């Protein structure tokens, strides 16, 4: 009797008891793969096989080196947890963080979640193999709740320290899949993250136009005579006018085969307004300042 009560209680406290068993089964199957003697499953016929197996004594687990941040575009954490535990959806993430800051760790950081889809960053086109996926409960348009961001920062700090992940490698889903994805939405506080070492940010002073719209010039009264004093402005060579935005985006990591989509993804992350494929003069200054940090 007491056993039956106990199992009912366990069932009531964890509605994911059955899918957790499925996790354990899959983890055991993968452990079997790790324990097996390595061999080429379809090696070339000409390969001269060694007479016996030599297993090295020196190894560890491969570690994640990128963190991809998502918004769920769903209505609740519960909805996302259900999505990630239904085999037919074929999607998952390592972490799901609710608006209230509650953090679910769904998958060992050493295992491969299915969160990136067809994606690319630099020359890495298997993002799922190299990354941690973090999903933030958000309907896709709203601001991100403060408790949620605080929990995210705690998780990021842990990941950065544990796996020695470079600051530049904290990015968003739209950065790695610019033609398909728009998450996290432009309300996401990327600068706040970058200030704490999670992602890079541009120098805001350098991104301001120091030529035509210098603050001093703005304070001067407009000239009374009609012909503008454009001739008075010296034509100084400006590197911001000369660099190639496509190359700069590539250096940062963007897939630029669809340049409009890459520009929009860049603006969604670093400009966070007027998210489109058009680079304004101000956007160019931001891009120029930023890409040099990646050189
Ligand atoms: Zn996503």
Boltz pocket constraint, residues with backbone or C-beta under 6 A from the ligand:
constraints:
  - pocket:
      binder: B
      contacts: [[A, 69], [A, 70], [A, 71], [A, 115], [A, 173], [A, 181], [A, 183]]
      max_distance: 6.0
